[in-house]
């Protein structure tokens, strides 16, 4: 649980193009769960500097999910779903320490 406590979770399974990545360089193809604590408390400064997960995700803005931003729990930690990034931003986020790769596939309930 400590691994996920305040880090974003990035899923390796490519699905679709979700829209432009927040970096503006390429398309977002990796689904991401953002920690709810980033909204309620404080997120790492690099998140804003890198525009991580801040692209206009097609699923979120098109209303394909009933709430557009879905809440999801992993090992007792609350996350927000319907965010995405490009592979380059994913690698940088993991290297900088504010994200981790998921060992599991993206949850079906969030698709």
C-alpha positions as CSV (number, residue, x, y, z in Angstrom):
1,X,0.0,0.0,0.0
2,X,2.9,2.4,0.7
3,X,3.9,2.2,-2.9
4,X,0.6,3.7,-4.0
5,X,0.0,6.1,-1.2
6,X,0.6,9.3,-3.0
7,X,1.9,8.3,-6.4
8,X,0.1,8.1,-9.7
9,X,-0.4,4.6,-11.1
10,X,0.3,4.2,-14.8
11,X,-0.9,1.2,-16.8
12,X,1.2,-0.3,-19.6
13,X,-1.6,-1.8,-21.6
14,X,-2.2,0.4,-24.6
15,X,-5.8,0.9,-25.5
16,X,-6.8,3.9,-27.5
17,X,-5.7,7.4,-28.1
18,X,-7.3,9.4,-25.3
19,X,-6.4,12.8,-26.6
20,X,-3.3,15.0,-26.6
21,X,-0.9,14.5,-23.7
22,X,-0.5,17.3,-21.3
23,X,3.1,17.8,-22.6
24,X,1.7,18.8,-26.0
25,X,4.3,16.8,-27.8
26,X,2.3,13.6,-28.6
27,X,-0.9,11.7,-28.0
28,X,-1.8,10.1,-24.7
29,X,-2.1,6.4,-25.0
30,X,-1.6,5.1,-21.4
31,X,-4.3,5.2,-18.8
32,X,-3.4,6.8,-15.4
33,X,-4.9,6.9,-12.0
34,X,-4.2,10.1,-10.1
35,X,-4.2,10.0,-6.3
36,X,-7.2,11.8,-4.8
37,X,-4.8,13.4,-2.2
38,X,-3.2,15.4,-5.1
39,X,-6.5,17.3,-5.3
40,X,-7.3,17.5,-1.6
41,X,-3.8,18.1,-0.2
42,X,-0.7,18.7,-2.2
43,X,0.9,17.1,-5.2
44,X,4.6,17.0,-6.2
45,X,5.7,20.2,-7.9
46,X,7.0,18.2,-10.9
47,X,3.4,17.2,-11.7
48,X,2.5,20.7,-12.7
49,X,5.9,21.5,-14.2
50,X,5.6,18.4,-16.5
51,X,1.8,18.9,-17.1
52,X,1.4,15.2,-16.1
53,X,-2.1,13.9,-16.6
54,X,-3.4,17.3,-17.5
55,X,-4.2,16.8,-21.2
56,X,-7.8,17.0,-22.3
57,X,-8.6,13.3,-21.9
58,X,-11.3,12.3,-24.5
59,X,-13.1,10.0,-22.0
60,X,-13.3,12.7,-19.4
61,X,-14.4,15.6,-21.5
62,X,-16.8,13.6,-23.7
63,X,-18.8,12.3,-20.8
64,X,-18.4,8.6,-21.7
65,X,-18.5,7.8,-18.0
66,X,-21.4,9.0,-15.9
67,X,-19.3,11.2,-13.7
68,X,-16.6,12.0,-16.3
69,X,-14.0,11.6,-13.5
70,X,-14.3,8.2,-11.8
71,X,-13.2,7.4,-8.3
72,X,-11.4,4.1,-7.8
73,X,-9.8,2.5,-4.8
74,X,-6.6,0.4,-4.8
75,X,-5.5,-1.1,-1.5
76,X,-7.3,1.4,0.5
77,X,-6.0,4.5,-1.4
78,X,-8.5,6.6,-3.4
79,X,-7.7,7.5,-7.0
80,X,-9.3,9.5,-9.8
81,X,-9.6,7.8,-13.2
82,X,-10.0,8.9,-16.8
83,X,-6.6,10.6,-17.0
84,X,-3.9,9.6,-19.4
85,X,-0.4,10.4,-20.6
86,X,2.1,9.5,-23.4
87,X,4.8,6.9,-22.9
88,X,7.5,9.5,-22.6
89,X,5.7,11.4,-19.8
90,X,5.1,8.0,-18.1
91,X,8.8,7.2,-18.1
92,X,9.7,10.6,-16.8
93,X,7.0,10.4,-14.0
94,X,8.4,7.0,-12.8
95,X,12.0,8.3,-13.0
96,X,11.1,11.4,-11.0
97,X,9.3,9.2,-8.4
98,X,5.8,10.6,-8.4
99,X,4.3,7.7,-10.4
100,X,4.7,3.9,-10.5
101,X,3.9,1.3,-13.1
102,X,1.0,-1.0,-12.3
103,X,1.5,-4.7,-12.2
104,X,-2.1,-5.3,-13.1
105,X,-4.2,-4.5,-16.2
106,X,-6.4,-1.4,-16.3
107,X,-9.6,-2.3,-14.4
108,X,-12.5,-3.3,-16.6
109,X,-14.9,-1.2,-14.5
110,X,-13.1,1.9,-15.6
111,X,-13.2,1.2,-19.4
